[in-house]
């Protein structure tokens, strides 16, 4: 695929971040998400791609745009799968808390796992610990292996986990092993990426979160050379039936990073509110600044982009 697609993707996430940033702290996560979704779709529609949404805002009858199966782009460019989360961390954006992002990934057709909208158990590390993790092992074993791979003590590792009752046992085991914990209220894509960026201060992400977000995280980690394992968590028979309808028949399968994102993958994200990885949107008279990351798996190029947007020259913003 054309390497220029990487910079085109930044335009997509910047537009979504700028649109949703006007709703930061206003307590309306639906309005914030709608603003990000509309802006993202508008820019995607102008790209020279023949794209199909495989990770999106839901099924056609659940979402008016960026729904699974929606065709986007001019239709004249390369055939690609699109994975999006226009506003990852809707609640934290609505509350004005840290860590919400706009994110998108592209892969060649059939490059992404068609993950149903359900839970996934995840284990994520950066390049130095690639090959050291096993989701079937205990947190203590994985922490010891990661510490050895990174030349650190377990007590020096930081693990990010969603603050949920379902993780109480895991939190207890991690604390007993001696590692530090950073509990987050929402949005685990940005922390997953941060685990693969050495200077972020995050070493691992563990626990159960959304499966679609797991695919987006896998796309980013593939670009960064990190490692990830995931396993779907079924809460009902209806979820199993839905998974089967999307071609998933092995309900106990452990998915590796290449199972979730394969081929020449592009990934971009822009901060909405500041977090471990990206700064949030900041306004100045007549415009705003954004902070983004864009990556490509083929070249392993990682760019952090700071941009200043002057609204008088961009009437759509």
C-alpha positions as CSV (number, residue, x, y, z in Angstrom):
1,X,0.0,0.0,0.0
2,X,1.1,3.6,-0.6
3,X,3.1,4.9,2.4
4,X,1.3,8.3,2.0
5,X,-1.8,6.6,3.5
6,X,-0.1,7.1,6.9
7,X,-0.3,10.8,6.8
8,X,-3.8,10.7,5.3
9,X,-4.9,8.7,8.4
10,X,-3.6,11.5,10.7
11,X,-6.0,13.9,9.0
12,X,-8.8,11.5,9.9
13,X,-8.0,11.2,13.6
14,X,-7.2,14.9,13.9
15,X,-10.7,15.8,12.6
16,X,-12.3,13.4,15.0
17,X,-10.3,14.6,18.0
18,X,-11.0,18.3,17.2
19,X,-14.8,17.6,16.8
20,X,-15.1,15.7,20.0
21,X,-12.8,18.0,22.0
22,X,-15.6,20.6,22.1
23,X,-17.5,18.2,24.3
24,X,-14.8,17.5,26.8
25,X,-16.1,17.7,30.4
26,X,-19.6,18.5,29.4
27,X,-21.1,15.2,30.6
28,X,-22.6,14.1,27.3
29,X,-20.6,11.1,26.0
30,X,-23.2,10.4,23.2
31,X,-22.8,13.9,21.7
32,X,-19.0,13.6,22.0
33,X,-19.0,10.3,20.2
34,X,-21.4,11.5,17.5
35,X,-19.2,14.5,16.8
36,X,-16.1,12.3,16.4
37,X,-17.9,9.7,14.3
38,X,-19.3,12.3,11.9
39,X,-16.0,14.1,11.4
40,X,-14.0,10.8,11.0
41,X,-16.5,9.5,8.3
42,X,-16.4,12.8,6.4
43,X,-12.6,12.7,6.0
44,X,-12.5,9.0,5.3
45,X,-15.0,9.5,2.5
46,X,-12.5,11.8,0.7
47,X,-9.6,9.3,0.8
48,X,-8.5,7.4,-2.3
49,X,-9.3,4.0,-1.0
50,X,-11.8,1.2,-1.5
51,X,-12.5,0.6,2.2
52,X,-14.7,-1.6,4.2
53,X,-15.4,-1.1,7.9
54,X,-14.7,-4.3,9.8
55,X,-14.3,-2.8,13.3
56,X,-16.7,0.1,13.8
57,X,-19.6,1.6,15.7
58,X,-21.8,-1.5,15.5
59,X,-24.0,-3.3,13.1
60,X,-25.9,-1.4,10.4
61,X,-29.1,-1.3,12.4
62,X,-27.2,0.0,15.5
63,X,-25.1,2.8,14.0
64,X,-26.0,5.3,11.3
65,X,-22.4,5.6,10.1
66,X,-19.0,3.8,10.4
67,X,-21.1,0.6,10.8
68,X,-19.6,-2.8,10.2
69,X,-19.7,-3.4,6.4
70,X,-19.9,0.2,5.4
71,X,-18.0,1.1,2.2
72,X,-15.9,4.2,2.5
73,X,-13.5,6.2,0.3
74,X,-13.5,7.1,-3.4
75,X,-13.5,3.4,-4.5
76,X,-10.6,4.0,-6.8
77,X,-7.7,3.2,-4.4
78,X,-6.4,0.0,-2.7
79,X,-8.9,-2.5,-1.2
80,X,-8.5,-2.1,2.6
81,X,-10.1,-3.2,5.8
82,X,-10.8,-0.3,8.2
83,X,-10.9,-0.5,12.0
84,X,-12.0,2.6,13.9
85,X,-12.9,3.9,17.3
86,X,-13.7,7.6,16.7
87,X,-13.7,8.3,20.5
88,X,-12.0,5.7,22.6
89,X,-12.8,6.6,26.2
90,X,-16.2,8.2,25.8
91,X,-16.9,8.4,29.5
92,X,-13.5,9.9,30.3
93,X,-13.9,12.5,27.6
94,X,-17.4,13.4,28.9
95,X,-15.9,13.8,32.4
96,X,-12.8,15.7,31.3
97,X,-10.5,13.0,32.5
98,X,-7.2,11.8,31.0
99,X,-6.6,9.4,28.2
100,X,-9.3,9.6,25.5
101,X,-8.2,9.3,21.9
102,X,-9.5,9.1,18.3
103,X,-8.0,6.1,16.5
104,X,-8.0,4.2,13.2
105,X,-6.2,1.4,11.5
106,X,-6.0,0.1,7.9
107,X,-4.9,-3.3,6.6
108,X,-5.2,-5.1,3.3
109,X,-8.5,-6.8,2.7
110,X,-9.1,-9.6,5.3
111,X,-6.2,-8.3,7.4
112,X,-8.1,-7.8,10.6
113,X,-9.8,-10.3,12.9
114,X,-13.5,-9.6,12.6
115,X,-14.0,-9.4,16.3
116,X,-17.6,-9.3,17.6
117,X,-18.6,-6.5,20.0
118,X,-17.9,-8.4,23.2
119,X,-15.2,-8.9,25.8
120,X,-11.6,-10.0,25.2
121,X,-9.0,-11.0,27.8
122,X,-5.8,-9.2,26.8
123,X,-2.1,-9.4,27.7
124,X,0.1,-6.7,26.1
125,X,3.9,-5.9,26.2
126,X,6.4,-4.0,24.3
127,X,9.2,-5.1,21.9
128,X,11.7,-6.0,24.7
129,X,9.3,-8.6,26.1
130,X,8.1,-10.0,22.8
131,X,7.7,-13.8,23.1
132,X,7.9,-13.7,26.9
133,X,4.2,-13.7,27.6
134,X,1.6,-16.5,27.9
135,X,-2.0,-15.6,28.6
136,X,-2.5,-19.1,30.0
137,X,0.0,-18.5,32.8
138,X,-0.6,-16.6,36.0
139,X,0.1,-12.8,36.4
140,X,3.0,-13.6,38.6
141,X,4.7,-15.9,36.0
142,X,4.2,-13.3,33.2
143,X,5.5,-10.5,35.4
144,X,8.6,-12.5,36.2
145,X,9.2,-13.3,32.5
146,X,8.7,-9.7,31.4
147,X,11.0,-8.4,34.2
148,X,13.7,-10.8,33.0
149,X,13.3,-9.8,29.4
150,X,13.5,-6.1,30.2
151,X,16.4,-6.5,32.6
152,X,14.3,-5.1,35.5
153,X,12.9,-6.2,38.8
154,X,9.2,-7.1,39.1
155,X,8.8,-4.2,41.6
156,X,9.9,-1.8,38.8
157,X,7.2,-2.9,36.4
158,X,3.9,-0.9,35.9
159,X,0.8,-2.8,34.9
160,X,-2.3,-1.0,33.5
161,X,-5.7,-2.5,34.3
162,X,-9.3,-1.4,33.8
163,X,-10.8,-0.6,37.2
164,X,-13.5,-3.2,37.3
165,X,-14.8,-5.7,39.9
166,X,-14.0,-8.5,37.5
167,X,-10.3,-7.7,38.0
168,X,-10.2,-7.8,41.8
169,X,-8.5,-11.2,41.9
170,X,-5.9,-10.2,39.2
171,X,-5.1,-6.9,41.1
172,X,-4.5,-8.9,44.3
173,X,-2.2,-11.3,42.5
174,X,-0.2,-8.6,40.8
175,X,0.2,-6.7,44.1
176,X,1.3,-9.9,45.8
177,X,3.9,-10.4,43.0
178,X,5.2,-6.9,43.8
179,X,4.5,-5.0,40.6
180,X,3.0,-1.5,40.5
181,X,-0.6,-1.0,39.2
182,X,-2.2,1.9,37.3
183,X,-6.0,1.5,37.4
184,X,-7.9,3.2,34.6
185,X,-11.6,4.0,34.4
186,X,-12.1,3.5,30.6
187,X,-10.3,3.2,27.3
188,X,-7.5,0.5,27.1
189,X,-6.2,1.1,23.5
190,X,-3.9,4.0,24.4
191,X,-2.4,2.2,27.5
192,X,-1.8,-0.9,25.3
193,X,0.1,1.3,22.8
194,X,2.0,3.0,25.7
195,X,3.2,-0.5,26.9
196,X,5.2,-0.7,23.7
197,X,6.7,2.8,24.1
198,X,9.6,2.6,26.5
199,X,9.5,6.2,27.8
200,X,5.7,6.0,28.6
201,X,6.2,4.4,32.0
202,X,3.8,1.5,31.1
203,X,5.2,-2.0,30.9
204,X,2.1,-4.3,30.5
205,X,-1.6,-4.1,30.0
206,X,-3.6,-7.0,31.5
207,X,-7.3,-7.8,31.9
208,X,-10.6,-8.0,30.1
209,X,-11.8,-5.2,27.8
210,X,-13.6,-4.8,24.5
211,X,-12.7,-7.2,21.7
212,X,-12.9,-4.5,18.9
213,X,-10.5,-2.4,20.9
214,X,-8.2,-5.4,21.1
215,X,-7.9,-5.5,17.3
216,X,-7.0,-1.8,17.2
217,X,-4.4,-2.4,19.9
218,X,-3.0,-5.3,17.9
219,X,-2.7,-3.1,14.8
220,X,-0.7,-0.5,16.8
221,X,1.5,-3.1,18.5
222,X,2.3,-4.8,15.2
223,X,3.7,-1.4,14.0
224,X,5.7,-1.0,17.2
225,X,7.1,-4.5,17.3
226,X,5.3,-5.3,20.5
227,X,3.4,-8.5,21.5
228,X,-0.1,-9.2,22.4
229,X,-2.3,-12.2,23.1
230,X,-6.1,-12.2,23.4
231,X,-8.9,-14.6,24.1
232,X,-12.6,-13.9,23.6
233,X,-14.8,-13.9,26.8
234,X,-18.3,-15.1,26.2
235,X,-21.1,-13.8,28.5
236,X,-24.1,-15.5,26.8
237,X,-25.2,-18.0,24.2
238,X,-26.2,-15.1,22.0
239,X,-22.6,-13.9,22.0
240,X,-21.4,-17.3,20.9
241,X,-23.9,-17.4,18.1
242,X,-22.9,-13.9,17.0
243,X,-19.2,-15.0,17.0
244,X,-20.1,-18.0,14.9
245,X,-21.9,-15.7,12.4
246,X,-18.6,-13.8,12.0
247,X,-16.6,-17.0,11.3
248,X,-15.3,-17.7,14.8
249,X,-15.8,-21.4,15.8
250,X,-13.0,-22.1,18.3
251,X,-14.3,-20.3,21.4
252,X,-11.1,-21.1,23.5
253,X,-8.6,-19.9,20.9
254,X,-5.7,-17.7,22.0
255,X,-5.2,-15.1,19.3
256,X,-1.7,-13.8,18.7
257,X,-0.9,-10.4,17.3
258,X,-0.6,-11.7,13.7
259,X,-4.0,-13.4,14.1
260,X,-5.6,-10.1,14.8
261,X,-3.7,-7.8,12.4
262,X,-1.7,-9.1,9.4
263,X,-0.2,-7.7,6.3
264,X,1.0,-4.1,5.8
265,X,-0.8,-2.3,8.7
266,X,-1.2,1.4,9.2
267,X,-2.3,2.9,12.5
268,X,-3.0,6.5,13.7
269,X,-4.3,8.1,16.9
270,X,-4.8,11.7,18.1
271,X,-5.2,12.7,21.7
272,X,-8.5,14.2,22.8
273,X,-7.6,14.5,26.5
274,X,-4.0,14.1,27.6
275,X,-2.7,10.7,28.7
276,X,0.4,8.6,29.0
277,X,1.0,8.6,25.3
278,X,-0.5,11.7,23.7
279,X,-1.3,15.3,24.7
280,X,-4.9,16.4,24.3
281,X,-6.4,19.1,22.1
282,X,-5.4,22.5,23.2
283,X,-7.1,25.7,22.0
284,X,-5.4,29.0,21.1
285,X,-7.1,32.1,19.7
286,X,-8.5,31.1,16.3
287,X,-7.5,27.5,16.4
288,X,-6.2,24.5,18.2
289,X,-3.2,22.2,18.5
290,X,-3.2,18.4,18.2
291,X,-0.8,15.6,19.1
292,X,-0.9,12.4,17.1
293,X,1.0,9.1,16.5
294,X,1.1,7.4,13.1
295,X,2.8,4.1,12.3
296,X,3.3,1.5,9.6
297,X,4.2,-2.1,10.3
298,X,6.1,-2.7,7.0
299,X,8.7,0.0,7.8
300,X,8.3,0.2,11.6
301,X,8.3,3.9,11.2
302,X,6.7,5.7,14.1
303,X,6.0,9.4,13.9
304,X,4.7,11.8,16.6
305,X,3.0,14.8,14.9
306,X,2.2,18.0,16.6
307,X,-0.1,20.2,14.4
308,X,-1.6,23.7,14.7
309,X,-5.0,24.1,13.0
310,X,-6.2,27.6,12.1
311,X,-10.0,27.5,11.9
312,X,-10.4,30.4,9.4
313,X,-8.5,28.3,6.9
314,X,-10.4,25.0,7.7
315,X,-14.1,26.0,7.7
316,X,-15.2,22.4,8.4
317,X,-13.5,22.2,11.8
